[in-house]
């Protein structure tokens, strides 16, 4: 169980506010990553910290020095702890969890070296760029990403955490690299400066670092999780924040990515049920990249989604799961049907994609060369799908 979950019981929860349940907690029990539900005022009436502030160790130390006894914290709606009648609400010991030996993994120099080298090599080896219309030349983007990763792993503590991720789950490690690439596309397209790109890259690379602190058995489960297991897994966000916020040199915005990348635009995410502008833009960007890559990956209960299906999901998630402008930025740089892809149109005709640059992601220019009955067209012709709204790509033709 995460430390913050041990600080309260359902009978300690306060009234439900606009942003979920609140609880009063002694300042002595505060942890980095807790979120204020109400502002904190000085004795003269000045706001010291506003509602929605993510507490850091420095903030907590300051509150203690000022003699403030209790504060009101926000707690995510829909959690087990809001329903004391749940059979799993208190039973967090249904299995004898075996915790990972983090100290041993941090001390594994060979694994750390391998993880760092794999991360540094990723920009040159990464696949999938043929499906992305990069906002800058490809060579420049690869160098930019490699330089950012190089700066990050020059921090010994971050290099150790990278080694821990690699040892915990190589798939988690690879997923983090792909999420970092996609987040970098969005950040670059939004003209982030080098300092912002560094914070975004660091946050995306370690967004799931809290997963490394989960029990060993839980990370290898290949069935649907129980409610209590799901609750424990969700604790990786606050744990990730604590890990990053305590490493010297890590920007606060990077740590907030680990904390908030599962928050959702309408307040239906976790751990705090934040909404809209309460969620860090970096965290929303990483959330988009994480969801997109997760959809393209197989899970125990489903096959991987097709690229088209994952893209349609993002289309539908605008101003529902993520800010629409951020999704639009990403979609403008996706190429779902690269040039030379053969597709079947909704008319039943077969065509080949011939132009995608600066076009809607699902509306390329195609050359139709076969009729619906399978007969060849003597003079293949071009169709601009953007100009024909009733005609759409039905599916791609997989190469044999």
N, C-alpha and C positions, 0 to 999 in steps of 0.2 A: 504494500500500500504506500502511496506517496505520503510524504510528511504532512502536507496540508490537509489531506483527507482524515488524518488522525486527530486534528485539532478540534473537531466539533461533532455533535450528534444531531439528528433531525430535530430534537426538541430545543436545540440552540438556534435554529433558523428563525429569522425575523420575518416581517411581512413581505409580501411579494410586491416589488416595485416594477417600474417600466422596463427594467433590464434584468428581470429574474429575481430570485430570492436573495435576501440580504441576511447577514448575521453580524452580531457584535462580537469582536474578538479582542482580548487583551493585547496590547502592543508587545508584550513580552513573548507572545506566541506567533507574531507575524513572520512570514517567510517571503523571500524574494519571489516575485511572480504573483503575489496576491494583488487584487484589484479593488480600489476603493469604490464603495457604493454611494458614499456621501462625501462632500467636501470636508476638509479639516480646517478649522478656524483657529487663529491665535486668540489670545485673551482680549486683544484690541479689536477683534472682528475681521481681521485680514485673512483672506483665504491662503492657507499655506500649501495645500495640495487639493486639487479639484477632483470631483468625482470622475472615475474612469482612469485615474492615474495607476500605472503599474508600479508597484513598490519595488525598490531596489534595496540592497543592503545599506547604502548611504542614506536613503530616505528613512529607513527603519531606525538607524542609529540616531538620526536627527530627531525623530519623534520621541525616542526614549530620553534624549538629552533635554527636551523641552518639558518633560514630565507628563506627557499625554498618556492617559491610562488605557483607553479603549478606542477602537475605530470601527466603522461599519464597512464590511467587505461584501463584495458581490460574489454570488455563487451561481453557477450555471443552472438554468432550468432543465427539467427532464432527467436529472441524475437520480441514481438509486437513492441518494441521501435525502431526496425530497419526498420519498415514498416509504415511510417506515414500515408499511405493511408488506413490502416486497420480501419474499422468502430469502433473497440473496443480499438484502440490504446490509446485514451485519456479518454475514458468513463469508469472510474473506480468507478463511483458512480451510476451504473445501479440499485443497490440495496442499501438499507440503512443498511449497515453491523452493527451488534451488536457485539462489541468486548468483549472478556471474561474478567471477573474481576479477574485478576491474584493475586492481593493483598489479596482478600478474600479467594481464593483457597489456597494460601500459608499459610494463617492463620488457615486453617481447620486442626487442629491437628489430628482428628480422621481419616480423609482420608489419611493424611501423614503416620500415624502409620500403616494403613491397606496396603498402597502401599509398604512401606518398608518391612513389614512382608511377603507380597506376593512375593516380589523380593528375600528375603532371603530363602523362602521355595521353590522357583522355582527349584534350582538344584536337590533337592531330589524328586520333583514331576514331573519334566519335562518328557514329552512323546516324542517318536520318536527316542530314543537312540538305539532301536532295528534295526534301519535303518542306524546306523552310526558305522563304525569300528573305535573306538576311538584310537588315537595314544598312549594313556596311559591307565592304568587300570581304569575302570569306577568309582570306589570309589574315586580314586585320582583326576579324572577329576571333579567329583561333588564337592569335597572339595575345589579344586582349584577355581572353579567358585564361590562357596559360599563365600570363603574368600575374593575374589576380590570384590564381590558385597557388602560384609560387610564393607570393607575399604571405598568403594565409598559412601555408605549411612551414614557413620559416619560424613561426611561433611554435616552440617545442610542445606546449600543452595542447595546442590544436592538432599538431602532428600525432601526438599520442592518442587523442580522441579519434582521429581518422583511423589509426591502427586498431583501436577498439571496435569501431564500426565494421571494419574489414573482417575481423575475427568473429564478431557476433553473427554477421549474416552478409556474405558476399553479394547477395541480391539486393539487400538494403543499401549497401555501399554503391553498387552500380546505379540503382534507382536515384540515389542522391546526386550522382554525377549528371544524369540525364535531366533531372529537375533543375539543376544548376545551369545547364546549357539553355533550357527553355526560358528560365527566369532571366538569363542574360540577354536573350533576344528581346524580351519585353523592356527590360531596363535600358538597353541600347536604343531601342525604338523610341523610348520616351526621353531620350537625350539626357540621361543621368550623367552627372559629372563623375570623375574617377573615384572620389570619396564615396559617393552614393553607390556606384557599381561595386566597389569593394565590400561595403556593408551588405548589399543584396547578395553578392556571391557567397560571402561567408555565411549569411543566414540561411541561404538555400542549401548549401553543402552540408550544414549541420542541423537542418530543420528537424530531422528525426533522430538526433543524437540521444534523446531521452529513451528511445527504444532499447538502447544498449544496456539500460539498467533494469529492464524487465526480467523476471525469472526465466531461466534457461528453458524450462519445459514450455512456458507460455509462448515463447517466440517460435516454437516448432509445431504448434497445434495446426492440424490440417482439417479441422472440422469447424463448424460454426461455433463461435464463442458463447459461453453463458453470459448472463447479465453481469455477474460479478467479475468475470474475466474481462469483459468489455470495459467495465469501469476501470479496472486496473490498467489496461492498455491505454486508455485515454489519459492516464496520468503521465504519459511520456511527454506531454506538452509542457507541463509545469516543471517536470524534471529536467527537460532540455533547457528551459530558461535558466534554471538554477546553475546548471553546468556551465553554460556560456557566460552568464552574467558575472561569474566569479573568476573568469580567466582574464588576466590583465591584457589590455589592448583590444578586447572585443567590443565593438560599438554596441550601445544599448539597442539600437534599431535591429541589429543582427540577432540579439538574444530574443527580442520581441517576435521575430519570425518563428522561432521554435515554439514560443508560447501561443501564438495566435493563428498559425497557418491552417488550423481546422475550424476557426471561427467562420461564420457565414453571414452574408449581407443582410439577411432578414432576422438575424439573431438566433438561428437554429443550430449553430455550431457549438463547439466546446473549446476550452473549459468554462468560459464565463458567459456565453450567450451574447457576445458583443454584436453591435449592429453597425452597418454602414461606415460612417466616418470614424467610429470608435476603433475600427480595425486598421492596423498599420497597412499602408499601401504595399510595402515590401511583403508583408504576410499574405496579402491578397494575391499578389503576383505569384508567390511560391505556392499558394493554394491552388491557383489555376494550373500551374506547371505540374504540381503533384497529382491532381485529379486527371489531367490529360494523360500523363505517363502511366498512371494506375489503370486507366481504362484500356490502354494498349498492351497491358501485361495480363497474363493468365492468373487466375486465382483458383483456390481449391474448389469453389462452388460455381465457377463459370469460365468460359473460354475468353481469350482476349477479344476486345471489341475491334472492329474494323476501323481504320482511320476515319472513314466517312461518318461512322456512328459516333466516334469520340468527338468529332467536330460538331455534329448535330447536338450532342449533349451540351457542349460549351455554348452554342447558339442559344439554347433554351435556358442557360444558367445566368444570363445577363440580368442584373438587378434582382436576382433571386438568391443565387449563391455567392456571386461576385459582382463587383462594380462593372456595369456594362462597358464603360469606356476602356477598362483594362482588357476585357475579353476581346473587344473590337481591335485593340492594338495587336493582340496576339494573332487573331484570325487573319488580319491583313498580311501577316508574314508567314502564314501556312500555305503550303502548296499540296493540296490533297491529291490532286491528279497531275503528277509531273508530265512534262512534255514527252510524247511518245507512248503514254499510257493508253491502252485500248479499252474502250468502255461500251456498254450497252445503254442506249438512251431510252427514255420512257415511251418513245414511239416504237421501240423494238429494233430500231436500226443500230448498226455497229459503227463506231467512229474512233478516231485517234485524236488525242489532245495535241494541239499544235501551238497554243499560246496561253501563258498563265500570268505573265508579268503585269502588275498593277490592275489585277482583275479580282472580282469577288471570288472567294475561295472555292465555291461550288459552281462557278459560272465561267469556265474557260472557253476559248475558241476551239472548236473541234472540226475535224474533217470527216464527213460521213462517207463511208465507202461500201457499205453493205445494207441492203434493205432488210426489213423485218422478216421476210420469208427466206433470208439467207442468200439471196441472189446478189451478185456483185454489181456495183454501180459503175457504168461505163466511164462516167466523168465525175469522180468524187468532188464534193463541194464543201465549202466552209460554212459553219453555222456558229454565230456568236450567241452563246446561251444567255448572255446578259440581255440580249435584245429579244429573246424568245422565252418569256416567263412561264409558258405552259409546257415547255420542253425541259427536261432535266436528265441528269445522269442517273441511271437506275443502279448500275453496279459496274465495277471494273472487271475486265477479263484477265484472270490470273494467268501469268506466263507458265508454260509447262516445263 
